[in-house]
Each structure stands twice: as C-alpha cells, then as structure tokens.
C-alpha cells in the first residue's frame, strides 16, 4: 500500500502530492504512484509518520490561502475598492508571489524583507498582523488540523 495526500489544485494541474510507502511497498510502487500523480502537479516522498502533518499543511492548505485572499478582498472593499478590482489585485498578487517563492530559491523572509521598507506601509501592516497573533494562530490551526487527521486515521484503522 502507498498512502497519498494531494490537494484541490489538482483540478488545475498544480497540486502538491505527498507519497508514503506502506510496510510492504517497494520503490517500484512509489515510482508508479509518482507517475500517476505527477500530471496533477508536484510530488514529494515523505515517511508515513509525516502524512498527518502533510494533510494539515498542504492537504488543507488551499483553504488557508482562500481564507486569506477572502479577507484581503474584504479589506480592499473596506478601503474603497470595488470588489472586482480588489479580487483582481489580490489574485494576481498571490499568483506572482507564489511563482517568486517557487522560482527564486529565496527564503520567504528574504522575499518579505524586499517588500518591507523602513518606516513604510508594509512594516506597519506586518506590525498589526503580529500584534493580532496571526503567526501564532496559523501554528495553532495547523496543529489542530494535524491532530484531527490523527483522530480520523485512528477511527478508520
């Protein structure tokens, strides 16, 4: 048996799929699973013990991005932009940012710092995000998702 966790971007051939070998799976089984899922996006091999974390991070991950985009569109509307303009601005910003993360080889901190000028607008916004515990909330949310994945696995096992 090979355990696989993919995500909904498979619908547009941009999935992240994690593959783990079961107790009796061979390298050939893993290669076959990679061959099957690679047309849907990227694949990675992880130990079975990491699959619940994979579920929390990338299996559920698209929902976190959609929630963030939804909040940013609402903020754009609050700031006076029409919904469609706010939507176009943030969706393209998300696409461009994702491509930079994937293709630049730079650490996310370095990419963020490149946008964050001293005493500027970005650092003011980041200060507010940190003040409201966005980073801590994300860590807690992913732990909750991982714990729920463990519970579901125990119920089905």
Backbone torsions as a table, in degrees:
resi	resn	phi	psi	omega
1	UNK	NA	141.4	174.8
2	UNK	-121.0	128.4	177.9
3	UNK	-94.5	134.0	-176.3
4	UNK	-129.4	135.7	171.3
5	UNK	-127.4	116.0	175.5
6	UNK	-114.6	-172.3	178.3
7	UNK	-141.2	172.0	-172.4
8	UNK	-63.7	-22.3	173.5
9	UNK	-60.2	-4.3	171.2
10	UNK	-57.9	-27.2	179.9
11	UNK	-64.0	-21.1	178.7
12	UNK	-122.2	23.7	178.3
13	UNK	58.1	35.5	178.0
14	UNK	-131.1	30.4	-178.2
15	UNK	-70.7	161.0	165.0
16	UNK	-115.0	119.8	-177.2
17	UNK	-120.2	126.5	176.1
18	UNK	-105.5	136.0	-175.4
19	UNK	-123.6	133.4	178.9
20	UNK	-130.1	141.8	178.2
21	UNK	-82.0	135.7	169.0
22	UNK	-78.4	-178.8	-174.7
23	UNK	-58.2	-32.0	-175.6
24	UNK	-112.8	7.9	-179.8
25	UNK	-75.6	141.7	179.2
26	UNK	-104.1	173.5	174.2
27	UNK	-59.1	-33.9	178.6
28	UNK	-66.7	-37.7	177.3
29	UNK	-64.4	-43.4	178.7
30	UNK	-64.3	-41.4	178.9
31	UNK	-62.7	-39.1	178.0
32	UNK	-64.9	-43.0	177.7
33	UNK	-62.5	-42.3	177.3
34	UNK	-61.9	-41.7	178.9
35	UNK	-62.6	-39.0	-179.6
36	UNK	-68.3	-38.7	-173.4
37	UNK	-96.0	-16.7	-177.1
38	UNK	-60.9	-31.2	176.1
39	UNK	-64.0	-16.6	-178.9
40	UNK	-89.5	-3.9	-178.5
41	UNK	143.4	-145.1	-178.0
42	UNK	-90.8	151.6	175.1
43	UNK	-127.4	154.0	177.4
44	UNK	-145.8	145.7	174.9
45	UNK	-96.4	133.1	176.1
46	UNK	-135.2	154.9	173.9
47	UNK	-64.7	149.2	178.8
48	UNK	-52.5	-35.6	-178.4
49	UNK	-63.3	-15.3	-179.3
50	UNK	-100.3	-0.3	-175.0
51	UNK	-65.1	-33.7	178.1
52	UNK	-67.1	-36.1	175.5
53	UNK	-67.9	-38.3	176.3
54	UNK	-60.7	-44.6	178.3
55	UNK	-56.8	-45.7	-179.1
56	UNK	-65.7	-40.3	-173.3
57	UNK	-83.6	-58.2	-174.6
58	UNK	-103.7	-29.0	176.9
59	UNK	-62.9	-47.4	177.6
60	UNK	-90.2	-12.7	-173.5
61	UNK	-50.1	-42.5	179.5
62	UNK	-55.3	-36.6	179.8
63	UNK	-62.5	-36.0	179.3
64	UNK	-65.4	-42.0	178.2
65	UNK	-65.0	-42.1	179.7
66	UNK	-63.0	-39.1	177.8
67	UNK	-63.4	-43.7	178.4
68	UNK	-63.5	-44.7	178.7
69	UNK	-62.4	-43.1	178.1
70	UNK	-58.0	-45.5	179.4
71	UNK	-64.4	-38.9	-179.4
72	UNK	-70.2	-35.6	175.0
73	UNK	-63.6	-45.1	177.9
74	UNK	-60.0	-39.6	178.3
75	UNK	-64.8	-40.1	177.1
76	UNK	-60.3	-41.4	177.0
77	UNK	-63.6	-44.1	177.2
78	UNK	-58.1	-35.0	-179.0
79	UNK	-83.3	0.5	172.8
80	UNK	106.5	5.1	179.3
81	UNK	-87.5	146.7	171.6
82	UNK	-64.9	148.5	-177.5
83	UNK	-51.8	-47.0	-176.3
84	UNK	-64.4	-38.8	178.1
85	UNK	-65.7	-46.5	178.5
86	UNK	-58.8	-42.5	179.2
87	UNK	-60.9	-51.2	-179.7
88	UNK	-60.3	-42.6	-179.3
89	UNK	-61.2	-48.2	-174.3
90	UNK	-77.8	-35.0	179.4
91	UNK	-64.0	-46.3	179.0
92	UNK	-67.1	-35.5	175.9
93	UNK	-62.0	-40.8	178.6
94	UNK	-65.4	-43.9	179.8
95	UNK	-62.7	-48.7	-180.0
96	UNK	-61.9	-41.2	179.0
97	UNK	-65.1	-41.2	179.0
98	UNK	-64.1	-41.9	179.0
99	UNK	-64.2	-41.5	177.8
100	UNK	-62.7	-42.1	177.4
101	UNK	-60.2	-43.7	-177.6
102	UNK	-71.0	-43.6	-167.7
103	UNK	-96.6	-21.8	-173.6
104	UNK	-78.5	-26.9	-174.9
105	UNK	77.1	0.5	-179.2
106	UNK	-84.6	150.4	174.9
107	UNK	-69.6	144.5	179.9
108	UNK	-54.3	-33.5	178.6
109	UNK	-62.1	-42.5	-179.3
110	UNK	-65.0	-40.8	178.1
111	UNK	-65.2	-42.0	178.0
112	UNK	-64.0	-43.2	-179.8
113	UNK	-61.9	-31.0	179.6
114	UNK	-66.4	-22.4	179.3
115	UNK	-94.9	-16.7	-170.1
116	UNK	-99.1	92.7	179.8
117	UNK	-84.5	153.0	-179.4
118	UNK	-56.9	131.7	177.3
119	UNK	57.7	25.9	-176.1
120	UNK	-98.1	-170.9	-176.7
121	UNK	-69.7	-39.5	-176.1
122	UNK	-65.5	-45.4	-179.1
123	UNK	-66.3	-31.7	175.9
124	UNK	-64.5	-41.7	178.2
125	UNK	-68.3	-42.0	179.7
126	UNK	-63.0	-39.4	177.1
127	UNK	-58.0	-42.7	179.0
128	UNK	-65.8	-41.9	177.8
129	UNK	-60.5	-44.5	178.8
130	UNK	-66.5	-39.6	179.1
131	UNK	-61.0	-34.2	-179.0
132	UNK	-91.2	6.9	172.1
133	UNK	73.0	31.2	-178.0
134	UNK	-60.4	-43.6	-179.3
135	UNK	-63.8	-46.3	178.9
136	UNK	-63.5	-38.7	178.4
137	UNK	-63.9	-39.7	179.2
138	UNK	-65.3	-43.7	178.3
139	UNK	-60.7	-45.9	-179.8
140	UNK	-64.7	-39.1	-179.5
141	UNK	-64.1	-44.1	-179.7
142	UNK	-69.1	-35.0	174.0
143	UNK	-62.8	-41.5	178.9
144	UNK	-63.1	-41.6	178.5
145	UNK	-64.8	-43.1	178.1
146	UNK	-61.5	-44.6	-179.6
147	UNK	-62.8	-39.3	178.1
148	UNK	-67.5	-37.7	176.3
149	UNK	-61.0	-40.5	177.2
150	UNK	-62.4	-44.0	178.9
151	UNK	-60.4	-45.9	-178.9
152	UNK	-64.6	-39.7	178.6
153	UNK	-64.5	-39.8	180.0
154	UNK	-66.8	-35.6	179.7
155	UNK	-69.1	-33.2	-176.9
156	UNK	-89.1	-13.9	-176.4
157	UNK	-85.5	NA	NA
